[in-house]
Amino acid sequence: MSAPPATIAGIPRHVAIIMDGNGRWAARRRRPRMIGHRAGARAVNLCIDFCLERGVAALTLFAFSSENWGRPADEVGALMKLFLNALDREVAELHRRGVRVRFIGERSRFDAGIVARMDAAEALTAGNRRLTLAIAASYGGRQDIAAAARALAVEVAEGRLRPDDIDEAAIGRHVSLSDLPPPDLFIRTGGDVRISNFLLWQLAYTELWFTEVLWPDLDRATLQQALDDYASRERRFGLTGDQVAAATPTETP
């Protein structure tokens, strides 16, 4: 697949989001946690709409971490049902709107019915280019890097790669989302200020933005605030501000 198209100035090409706060949203309303997860699903649609409107090329959502399997069995089961229903209900509309759907994480831990729907969603939408929507499910950043290391070890063992040739680029080719630009902007809702084992390799130079807003309460104003803050930052990638300014093309009247 070719890289996503360039976006307009000040708009991140790739946004990565930890969707946190569903359980607390429900608790504040004295409702079961699953009510919060259902409300959070509506926020996902709002976020996709926003990215399509603003010209964001890729959106990665942390839906279910590798650690989340340790939650109570009834909650995990309910989440799987919600995930299954979303796949059945939303994929055709995403395809109609030109969204490419993909999944990262250990899908082998899901039951066969969910895996089949994941595969079908990816196949149906593979040719779409308006927005790449990556769903991180049963995903962990450390797990991702370990899988890349195993893949490189196999190449070395088979004589296709020398140990001295293992560098950042080699690892980068084997981690998830290697065909996409690294996230430009990371957003976490819910008030916690950490990245929680999400895209550890890919977030090396990503701009981080945190909000107290709980995920089900997400609105366009909050997303626009994140984009406005992102646009105001100077991204130096280890250089000085003067070097960045000198390398940035200036517009001529």
N, C-alpha and C positions, 0 to 999 in steps of 0.2 A: 504493500500500500504506500502511496506517496504521502509526504508529510501534510498535515492540515494546512489550509491556505493561510497566508499572512493576515493578521487582523489590523484594524485601524489603530493609530497611535493612542497610547494610554490604555488600551484594552488588553488584558492578559490573553495569551494564546491558550493557556491551559490553567484551569482552576481546579484545585483539589479541596474537598470538604469533608470534615468529620461532623456528622449530623448528630449532635449530642443534645440530650435534654428531654427525650420523649417520656422517660419514666417519671422524671420530676414534674413535667407538665401535667401528667395524669394525677400524680400524688397531690398536687396543689388543688386539684378539683375533686379529690377523694374518689377517683375512678381507678379501675384496674390498669396496670401498666400497658396492656395491649391497646387500650383506647388511645394512649399516647403514641404508640407505634402507628396506629391507623391514621392519626392526625399528622404524624410525620410524613406519611406517604403522600399526603396532599402537598406538603412543602416541597417534596421532590419535584412534583410537576411544575410548581411555581418556579423553582430554580432552573429547570430545563427551559421553560419558556423564556426566562430572563436571559439565559446564555444565548439562545437562538436570536433573540431581539438585539443583543449587544454585539454579536459577532464573535463570541468566544468559540474557539475551534474545538476544544476538548474539555470535558468535565469528568472528574473522577470522584466518586462518592464512596465513603467508607460505610458499607451497609452492615457488615457482620465480621468481626475480627476472629482470628484463630483462637483467641482467649474466650470469646463469647460462648463457645461450646460448653464452658464450665458453668453457665448460668442454670437456674432451675429447669428441669426437663420440661415442665409445662410451658414455660416461657419460650424455650427454644422451639418446641413443637409448634406453638402459636406463630412464632416468627417465620418458621418454614412455610406454614400455611399461607401467611400473608405474602411471603415472597413468591410462592407458587401462583397465588391469585393475581399478583401484580404482573407476572410474566404472561399469564393468559390474557389479561385485560389490556395491558398497555403497549405491548410490542408492536402490534399492527399499526397503532396510531403513531408511534415513534417512527416506524418505517415510512409511513405516509409523509411525515414531516422531514424526511431526509436525515434521520439520526442513525448513526451506526452504534450498535450495542455490542459491548464485549464484557467479559468477566475475567477478573484476576483473582488468584487464590487457589486453595486446594479444593477443587470441585469434587474430587473423589470422596470427600467426606459427606457430600449430600446424597440423598437417595436417588435412585435411577430416574424417577419421574422429573425431578428438578433438573438433573443434569441433562436429560433429553430436551427440556424446554430451553435451557441455556444454549445448548448446541444449535437448536432450531432458531433462536433469536439471533445468534451471531451469523448464521448462514443467511437468514432472510435479509438482514440489514448490512451485509458485508460491503456492498457497493455504495453505501450512502456517504456523503461528504459534508453535509452542513454542520454537523456536530458529532464528535465521537464521545459517547457516554460510556465510561468504564465503571463498572460496579465491582468494588472490592468486597468479596464475600468469602468467608473462611480464609481471610488474608492476614498476614503479619509481615512487617518489614524485615525482621531478622530472618524469618522463614524464607522470604524472597531472596535475600542475599545468600543464604545457605544453599538454596536451590541453584543459584548461579554458580556458586563455588563447586557444587557437585557436577554441574554440566561441564565446567572447565576441566575438572579432574578427569572426567571421562575422555575429553579430547586429548589431554596429555597422555593418558594410559593407552589410547589408541594410536598415538604417534602423530596426531593431526595438529598438535600445538606444543611448543616448547615452554617449559615453566618460565623462562626469561621473557616470553612474549605476553605473559599475563600482566596487563596494566589496567588502568581505569576504563579505557575504551573497551577492552575485552570483557570486563565484568559488566559494563553498561549494556553490552549487546545481549546479555543473558537475563537481566532483571526484567520484571514486568514493565510494560509500557515503553519498551525500548524503541519502538517505532514512532513514538510521539515526542514532541519537545517536553523537557522537564516542566513540572508545574511552575508557573510564574507567581501564582497567588495561592496560598493556603488559608482556608477559613475554618475556624472551629466555633460552633455555637455552644451555648450552655454554660459558659463561664470558666471552664477549666483551661489552664494555660500550659498545655503540653501537646505533643504530637502522638503519643500513645501507640508507638510501634507502627505508624502508618507511613509508607513510602520513604523509609529511612535513607535509602540511597538517592532517590529522586529529588528529595527536598533540600539538597545541600545548599543551594543558593536561592531557594524560594522565599518570597516575602510572606511573612506570617501575620495573620490578622485574627484577633479573638474578640468575641462579643458575649455579653451576658444573655442575649436573647436565646430562649430555648428553641430547639429546631421546629416544633410545630407552630411557633409564633413568627417564624421567618416571613418577612415581607420584602417587597421590592425596594423599599427605602433602605433597609438594612443591607441588602446586596449592593445597592448603589453606593452606600457609604463605604463599603469595602473596596469597590472599584475606584472611588474617588481618592481614598487613602493610598491605594496602590499607585495610581497615576501621579501622586505627589512625591513619590519616593525616587531617590536616585539609586539605580542598581549599578554597583561598581565591579562586582565579580573579582574582587581582590585588587583592582586598580585604584588610582587616586581619582578624585573628582575632576581634576584638570585633564587627566588622560581620557576619561569618559567624555568630557565636553569636547575635546579635540577630535575624538573619533566619531562623534555624532554629526551626521550631515545637517547643514543649516538650510532653511528654506530661502529661496530667492524670490523677491517680489515679481 
